[in-house]
Amino acid sequence: MPWGAFSIIAVITLVLQTTVVRLLGIEGVDLFLALALFLGLTASTSDARLAAWCAGFVQDLAGGGPIGLHALALGTSVWLLTTLRDVVNLQVWWARWVVGALGALPAQVLVVAYLHYGLGTRLSVVWTALSIVVTSLLAGLLATLLTQLPIFLEWDRRRRRYHRARW
């Protein structure tokens, strides 16, 4: 994995998450989770797991919460996603979306559990369950769309002389 490119993408994600997402009022979109899922779908297993932990650590450093919560959450999600991608055919887009959404669920559950038990925040059960599912589905869909970006921009055909997997 090109770690320099990952560092630049992590900084861009940080800027987008802290400014654009809040300005547009769409706090339900977690760009760090989508980045971690994208890496889990495209990178090698060990690189994806390490990059997801690093992305979570960057998210923890940018937020005002405890250090390590998002690192643990994103690391757990990508661990599950890399385990699932070995047994699921990811050649179709909806399979990547389902695997990404299933991988995103542990991250959302860990964060909500911390909010409820660690901080004592009173949360509505129905609203919390709905927000966990919606955020997981959005992050999975965004990660799936990011895996299709090189195909739409035809980066594979111009740069490579040998055949490569399309995602």
Beta strands, then each sheet from edge to edge (+ up, - down):
end
